[in-house]
Amino acid sequence: MSYGFQFQESTDADKMAETKVTRRGRRGCMTSGMCCIRTTLVTFNLGTGLAGVCLAAVGLMLFLSSSSSNLSGLEFLGRITQSDRLPNYGEFRGFSILCMIVGSLVAFISFVGCFGACVNSRCLLMTYLISVAIVVMLQFFVSVFAIIYRQPVSNSVREELLLTLTKEYQLNNITMQTWDTVHQQFGCCGVDGFSDWFESGEGGEQVVPDSCCLNVQPDCGRSLEPSRWQKNGCLAEFQIFILKQLHLLAFAIVGIVFLQLYGIIASTLLFYHIRTPKSPKAFAAYRYERAKM
């Protein structure tokens, strides 16, 4: 009888210990390392969640502002310049809807990760893990797509610039002011060089806008002295300028990817660290089998 009593007492003590461990696994941290990982994961998801909410709010404001009037500012600008290459009313509304969708998705994923880490939910952590992994893969495919289609996009931009240069410069004051500003700001002339302007002159006259001159003076573009004109084309200067900006963007994207990878690793560690609680009957049978060995 004493052995049976001791075994029953031991079983009850083990049940109490397992209950404490289970509660601790659900509500607290088993180790200080896990506490640190969970805290940083929650903080990271709070930040990204707030960013997603802000993005969705901006998209909503843009959508409401575009819906409050029959003529948006972008459409009005497009009518003034008589250009169909500017974003129209439908594209503007589509952009605002895209901002709302992306912002809401980011906020939802961040909430799932934050709540799952707080309550130690294996289901929510797995959902968060899969969602972030899908986002990382989408970013990878978008990057590959951008690299593959970089040259076709560059060719399209070149054609559009040549079109505005040869067809619209003399007819559109806004196009004229834009080209003059670009010439002076980037120190360039034409798309590939000053010879592009020869096709826009009346009767093939070899003149360039005065803004192409090294020292801008009245009628300096009609001097027929190429030594006084800028040599570099604006397309090359555009590409250099964009590459400088892309370097900063690339560093930001790499930082975001590392944060996302940390979120994947941290959620995986928490997922495997959280113990699945056993039912009282299953645990009693487990302890009984161990006592028989």
Stockholm file with secondary structure:
# STOCKHOLM 1.0

chainA/1-293         MSYGFQFQESTDADKMAETKVTRRGRRGCMTSGMCCIRTTLVTFNLGTGLAGVCLAAVGLMLFLSSSSSNLSGLEFLGRITQSDRLPNYGEFRGFSILCMIVGSLVAFISFVGCFGACVNSRCLLMTYLISVAIVVMLQFFVSVFAIIYRQPVSNSVREELLLTLTKEYQLNNITMQTWDTVHQQFGCCGVDGFSDWFESGEGGEQVVPDSCCLNVQPDCGRSLEPSRWQKNGCLAEFQIFILKQLHLLAFAIVGIVFLQLYGIIASTLLFYHIRTPKSPKAFAAYRYERAKM
#=GR chainA/1-293 SS CHHHHHHHHHHHHHHHHHHHHHHHHHHSCSSHHHHHHHHHHHHHHHHHHHHHHHHHHHHHHHHHHHHSSSSCHHHHHHHHHTCSSSCCHHHHHHHHHHHHHHHHHHHHHHHHHHHHHHHTCHHHHHHHHHHHHHHHHHHHHHHHHHHHTHHHHHHHHHHHHHHIIIIITTTCHHHHHHHHHHHHHHTCCSSSSGGGGGGTSGGGCCCCCGGGBSSCCTTGGGSCCGGGBCCSCHHHHHHHHHHHHHHHHHHHHHHHHHHHHHHHHHHHHHHHHSCCCCCHHHHHHHHHHHHHC
#=GC SS_cons         CHHHHHHHHHHHHHHHHHHHHHHHHHHSCSSHHHHHHHHHHHHHHHHHHHHHHHHHHHHHHHHHHHHSSSSCHHHHHHHHHTCSSSCCHHHHHHHHHHHHHHHHHHHHHHHHHHHHHHHTCHHHHHHHHHHHHHHHHHHHHHHHHHHHTHHHHHHHHHHHHHHIIIIITTTCHHHHHHHHHHHHHHTCCSSSSGGGGGGTSGGGCCCCCGGGBSSCCTTGGGSCCGGGBCCSCHHHHHHHHHHHHHHHHHHHHHHHHHHHHHHHHHHHHHHHHSCCCCCHHHHHHHHHHHHHC
//
